[in-house]
Amino acid sequence: MSLVTATIRRDLLLAARNPGEWANPLMFFLMVAALFPLAVDPDPSFLEKIAGGVIWVAALLATLLSLDGLYRPDVEDGSLEQWLASGESLYGLALGKALVHWCISGLPLTLMSPLLGLMLSLPDEAYAALVLSLLIGTPVLSLLGAVGAALTAGVRGGGLLLSLLILPLYIPVLIFAASAVYHAGIGMTYNGQLAMLGAMLALAMALTPFAAAAALKINLLR
Amino acid sequence: MWQWLKRLYHRLGSPKWFYEISARWIPWLVVLSAVGAVTGIVWGLAYAPADYLQGNSFRIIYIHVPAAILAQSAYMMMAVAGAIYLIWRMKMAAWVAKCIAPIGASFCLIALLTGAIWGKPTWGTWWVWDARLTSMLMLLFLYFGVMALQQAMESEDSSFRAGAILALVGVVNIPIIKYSVEWWNTLHQPATLKLTEKPSMDPAMLWPLLIMIVTTYAFFALLVILRTRNEILWHERKRQWVRELLEK
């Protein structure tokens, strides 16, 4: 078994045995979405207009919350050094780590999003767009976030810094995804936005592991 | 030509050489910025004809456009300097990147503020969530991120490298800014100047703008050089040549 699959297996196993790691961001996702009707306006005709955007913002924040721990334990306990010493490519590790992160954050968020749609009275036509946009968009969040997590893995209290670095890079994803959900809600086509998200995913999958790998090496030079 | 560039590159790697040669550039840059600023501003504000549609309010273009151009090219320079540092470990490149970041962020802020001031009389609002404005705001956030990262870690070397990686990732935003006015139907007007086409402006308005752009570049170069010289002195403070320089 290659080192990449072994790491993916190990990380998934760790997540399974430590449910807080993936369940807490999910709770956060739920609660943030619940705040908007309370704070802004619980009127369904108003909520259905903002539902897509609110769900996406909540998903984005929940993703950020779970990113901080992506590399930090590996840097601290020396697994990363072992990895480098093994001569295996860091590109594979970065891609595998992003995949694991998506499995424990993006995927559950996507599966739970229809429930939030219900809470925020999302129009019936928009559910498919919501789930599809999350399905394509959240991996991009994980991949981009992995770069930030790798950059800040060695910084004490790097969580806030991580958000500062990564949020600007999330803006394009947010714009296209929220616009897809909104357009679906008012009965328009949303293929274009999904295609843009797909293009971002392809680009992020090919390029961000390089940046993450370079950033990981920095942490070992201290 | 290639040989000459290679020699220049190797020389640029030497802080001492840069410190000495840049002292000769400073007076020229000061004169160029001062004369350019006076000519460009007086010409632009007083003598250029008023716009047939926007009246006198268009004159803010003489600050807005140069600042916006500079904010973007400064980001590219910072990213290139970062790449040089990552690949060839040239210390000078890291210091230059560190010095560019706050200056570029300031120009970005100036572009956003003058844009808001310009937007009020012409669009009737300080701010809209238009593609060009949003992507410029992203650029400002990226500058902040790079600056935060450049001082985040205990070892300066790691901080510079982390900042360089973030700067390189953020380069995606530059084409988005550039083409935002063409890809989306936006409130922001399309580019005034293009390298490949005849400018859409009357020469009487165009000349002061070109002068202001050149001036802003000169001013930017001056600021970067001054800050880099400080950085050099600080990092090389234990070297013999700096000691001799300070004792003089």
HADDOCK unambig.tbl for C-alpha pairs under 7 A between the chains (distance, minus, plus):
assign (segid A and resid 151 and name CA) (segid B and resid 162 and name CA) 5.90 0.50 0.50
assign (segid A and resid 155 and name CA) (segid B and resid 152 and name CA) 6.64 0.50 0.50
assign (segid A and resid 155 and name CA) (segid B and resid 153 and name CA) 5.77 0.50 0.50
assign (segid A and resid 164 and name CA) (segid B and resid 145 and name CA) 5.89 0.50 0.50
assign (segid A and resid 165 and name CA) (segid B and resid 142 and name CA) 6.90 0.50 0.50
assign (segid A and resid 165 and name CA) (segid B and resid 145 and name CA) 4.80 0.50 0.50
assign (segid A and resid 168 and name CA) (segid B and resid 138 and name CA) 5.39 0.50 0.50
assign (segid A and resid 168 and name CA) (segid B and resid 141 and name CA) 6.13 0.50 0.50
assign (segid A and resid 168 and name CA) (segid B and resid 142 and name CA) 6.51 0.50 0.50
assign (segid A and resid 211 and name CA) (segid B and resid 165 and name CA) 6.57 0.50 0.50
assign (segid A and resid 215 and name CA) (segid B and resid 162 and name CA) 6.28 0.50 0.50
assign (segid A and resid 215 and name CA) (segid B and resid 165 and name CA) 6.95 0.50 0.50
assign (segid A and resid 218 and name CA) (segid B and resid 158 and name CA) 5.70 0.50 0.50
assign (segid A and resid 222 and name CA) (segid B and resid 155 and name CA) 6.57 0.50 0.50
